[in-house]
């Protein structure tokens, strides 16, 4: 039962993702930016 609900959830999310393609692209860019900033800060702290 739990697994079936999970599959339905995944299918539902896939449909929403295809509808919100632009939002997903923007989110990915923001996410990549934050990863980049985060790693930059971590590297700076490690050098000290």
C-alpha positions as a Markdown table, in Angstrom:
| # | Residue | x | y | z |
|---|---|---|---|---|
| 1 | Unk | 0.0 | 0.0 | 0.0 |
| 2 | Unk | 2.8 | 2.4 | 1.0 |
| 3 | Unk | 4.7 | 1.6 | -2.2 |
| 4 | Unk | 1.6 | 2.2 | -4.4 |
| 5 | Unk | 1.1 | 5.6 | -2.8 |
| 6 | Unk | 4.8 | 6.4 | -3.5 |
| 7 | Unk | 4.4 | 5.5 | -7.2 |
| 8 | Unk | 1.3 | 7.8 | -7.4 |
| 9 | Unk | 3.2 | 10.5 | -5.7 |
| 10 | Unk | 6.1 | 10.2 | -8.1 |
| 11 | Unk | 3.8 | 10.2 | -11.1 |
| 12 | Unk | 2.0 | 13.3 | -9.8 |
| 13 | Unk | 5.3 | 15.1 | -9.2 |
| 14 | Unk | 6.5 | 14.2 | -12.7 |
| 15 | Unk | 3.4 | 15.9 | -14.2 |
| 16 | Unk | 3.9 | 18.9 | -12.0 |
| 17 | Unk | 7.6 | 19.1 | -13.0 |
| 18 | Unk | 6.8 | 19.1 | -16.7 |
| 19 | Unk | 4.3 | 21.9 | -16.1 |
| 20 | Unk | 6.7 | 23.9 | -14.1 |
| 21 | Unk | 9.8 | 23.4 | -16.3 |
| 22 | Unk | 10.8 | 27.0 | -16.0 |
| 23 | Unk | 10.5 | 27.0 | -12.3 |
| 24 | Unk | 12.6 | 23.9 | -12.1 |
| 25 | Unk | 15.3 | 25.5 | -14.2 |
| 26 | Unk | 15.4 | 28.5 | -12.0 |
| 27 | Unk | 15.5 | 26.4 | -8.9 |
| 28 | Unk | 18.4 | 24.3 | -10.3 |
| 29 | Unk | 20.3 | 27.5 | -11.0 |
| 30 | Unk | 19.7 | 28.8 | -7.5 |
| 31 | Unk | 20.6 | 25.4 | -6.0 |
| 32 | Unk | 23.9 | 25.3 | -8.0 |
| 33 | Unk | 24.7 | 28.8 | -7.0 |
| 34 | Unk | 24.2 | 28.0 | -3.3 |
| 35 | Unk | 26.3 | 24.8 | -3.7 |
| 36 | Unk | 29.0 | 26.9 | -5.3 |
| 37 | Unk | 28.9 | 29.6 | -2.6 |
| 38 | Unk | 28.8 | 26.9 | 0.1 |
| 39 | Unk | 31.9 | 25.1 | -1.2 |
| 40 | Unk | 33.7 | 28.4 | -1.6 |
| 41 | Unk | 33.1 | 29.3 | 2.0 |
| 42 | Unk | 34.1 | 25.8 | 3.1 |
| 43 | Unk | 37.3 | 26.0 | 1.1 |
| 44 | Unk | 38.1 | 29.4 | 2.6 |
| 45 | Unk | 37.5 | 28.1 | 6.2 |
| 46 | Unk | 39.7 | 25.0 | 5.5 |
| 47 | Unk | 42.6 | 27.2 | 4.3 |
| 48 | Unk | 42.8 | 29.0 | 7.7 |
